[in-house]
Amino acid sequence: MKLKIKKGDTVQVITGVDKGKEGRVLEIYPSKMKVLVEGVNEKIKHEKPSQQNQQGGRVTKSAPLHYSNVKLIQSK
């Protein structure tokens, strides 16, 4: 199935905790029917110290949303 939402479009979340928030689409996962929106559905991941991240700690990352939970506001 082809999604009408493309990378770079502006979308608004219509359901869930982040309802009403708007953001730009960073990535699309057509096989999973999900989209990654900037600044929406952020999750905290704890990371161990490593060569790249010497201190470690909590890192905030955006998680993908199902495409049916977002509404297209402005096309690219």
N, C-alpha and C positions, 0 to 999 in steps of 0.2 A: 504494500500500500504506500502511495506517495503522500508525503505530508505537505500541507500548504504553507507551513512556516519554514522560512529559510534562515540561514546563518546571517546575522547582522540585523534582522528585523527587531522591532520593539514590540514586546508582548506584555500583557497584564495577567496576573494570577487571579483566577476566578473562584478557586476553592482552597481550603486548607488553612494552615496557620498564617501563611504569608498572603492571604487574600487581600487584593487591592494594590499590591506592590507591582511596580513596573520595572522592566529591565531589558537589556539587549541580549539576544540569543548568541551564545558563544559557540556551541556545538550542537549537532543533531545526531541522534542515534536512531535511524529509520527501522532497523531490525527489532529494536526494543520499544519503538514508538515513544521515545523520550527526547526531551530537549534540555539543554543546560543553559540556565538564565543567570546573567551576572547579578550578584547581590541578593539572590533569592534562594531559599531552601538551604541555608548554610549549616553545615555540620562541623563539630569540633572533633579533631582527631589527635590523639596523643602519640607523639613520636619520640623514639629513643634518640639519644645523642649519636651522631654519626660524623663522618668526615665533612660532609656538606653542611650539616646543621650541628655545630659543635655543642650548642646548649640544649637542644631538644625542647620538649614542652608541648604546649597546645597549639595546634595549627587549624585555622578555619578554612574550610573548603566548601564550594558550592556543590550540591548533589543534583542530579537530573530529576526533572518532573515529567510526568506523563503528559503527552501533548494535549489531551482532553481537558487538562486543568489550567490551560492558558488560552488567552484570547489575543488575536492579532490586533495591534493598535496601529502600527505604522510599518509599511513594507519598506525594504531597503531601497 
